[in-house]
């Protein structure tokens, strides 16, 4: 599976989002649920993407609000590990699912 040009759903429990992967250097994330509440927060970010093995990628980006994100996206096993550094320096580790979105 080529992830570039595809959309994926991420469920981290406390947040749900979609990722629209434009290229190996750009994606748009849209947070659709946060703490059980529907939201619509979207941003296109510059990314760095490294394929660690087939269907396993490390993807990093920085958001406008100062958060930095490092994700290990395992498409074969549909697992995502998301490591977030908040603007105040707090570090958050999350584990969830990642699945191809239905169009």
QUIWO-V298599 format. One record per residue. PSI is psi in degrees with one decimal (999 if undefined). NEAR is the number of other C-alpha atoms within 10 Angstrom. D_FIRST is the distance of its C-alpha to the first C-alpha in Angstrom with 1 decimal. Layout:
<<PSI & NEAR & D_FIRST> <PSI & NEAR & D_FIRST>>
This chain:
<<131.0 & 8 & 0.0> <120.4 & 7 & 3.8> <-23.6 & 16 & 6.1> <131.5 & 14 & 9.0> <2.5 & 11 & 10.7> <163.0 & 16 & 9.6> <144.3 & 20 & 12.1> <149.5 & 19 & 12.3> <133.1 & 20 & 15.5> <133.6 & 26 & 17.1> <110.8 & 20 & 20.2> <15.1 & 18 & 22.5> <-73.0 & 14 & 25.5> <-10.9 & 12 & 27.8> <146.1 & 18 & 25.3> <142.4 & 22 & 22.5> <165.4 & 21 & 20.4> <146.4 & 20 & 17.6> <127.4 & 20 & 15.5> <103.8 & 20 & 14.8> <107.8 & 19 & 12.9> <-40.9 & 15 & 14.7> <-176.9 & 15 & 14.1> <2.5 & 16 & 14.2> <10.9 & 15 & 17.8> <136.8 & 17 & 18.0> <159.0 & 20 & 17.1> <124.2 & 17 & 19.2> <144.8 & 20 & 19.8> <114.8 & 19 & 22.0> <122.4 & 20 & 23.9> <-16.2 & 19 & 24.7> <136.7 & 17 & 26.8> <121.0 & 16 & 28.9> <40.2 & 10 & 31.3> <-1.0 & 11 & 31.1> <136.7 & 10 & 32.0> <132.4 & 12 & 30.1> <171.8 & 15 & 29.5> <82.9 & 10 & 27.8> <119.6 & 12 & 27.3> <143.8 & 14 & 25.0> <140.0 & 11 & 24.6> <128.6 & 17 & 22.6> <155.2 & 16 & 22.4> <133.5 & 15 & 21.9> <162.0 & 19 & 19.4> <127.5 & 14 & 18.9> <129.7 & 18 & 15.5> <126.5 & 13 & 15.3> <114.6 & 13 & 12.5> <-33.3 & 12 & 14.6> <170.8 & 9 & 12.5> <129.8 & 11 & 8.9> <14.2 & 15 & 7.3> <118.7 & 18 & 10.9> <145.3 & 18 & 12.3> <125.4 & 18 & 15.9> <129.8 & 18 & 16.5> <149.2 & 20 & 20.1> <165.9 & 19 & 22.2> <133.3 & 15 & 25.8> <161.9 & 14 & 26.9> <-33.7 & 9 & 30.1> <0.1 & 8 & 31.9> <-9.5 & 12 & 31.6> <141.8 & 16 & 29.1> <141.4 & 17 & 26.7> <133.2 & 17 & 23.4> <120.6 & 19 & 21.4> <141.7 & 19 & 18.3> <113.1 & 20 & 16.4> <110.9 & 23 & 13.1> <97.0 & 20 & 11.8> <-28.1 & 19 & 8.6> <-42.5 & 12 & 9.3> <0.6 & 12 & 12.8> <42.1 & 15 & 12.6> <141.0 & 19 & 15.3> <134.7 & 23 & 16.4> <123.7 & 18 & 19.5> <123.5 & 19 & 21.2> <121.0 & 17 & 24.3> <131.1 & 20 & 26.5> <117.5 & 16 & 29.7> <160.7 & 15 & 31.9> <-27.6 & 12 & 34.4> <1.7 & 8 & 37.2> <-10.1 & 11 & 35.5> <140.3 & 9 & 34.6> <129.7 & 12 & 31.5> <130.8 & 11 & 29.3> <129.3 & 11 & 26.7> <150.6 & 15 & 24.5> <136.9 & 16 & 22.0> <-157.6 & 17 & 20.0> <153.2 & 19 & 16.9> <125.0 & 24 & 13.7> <149.0 & 18 & 12.0> <134.1 & 15 & 10.2> <144.1 & 13 & 13.4> <133.2 & 8 & 14.9> <999 & 6 & 16.1>>
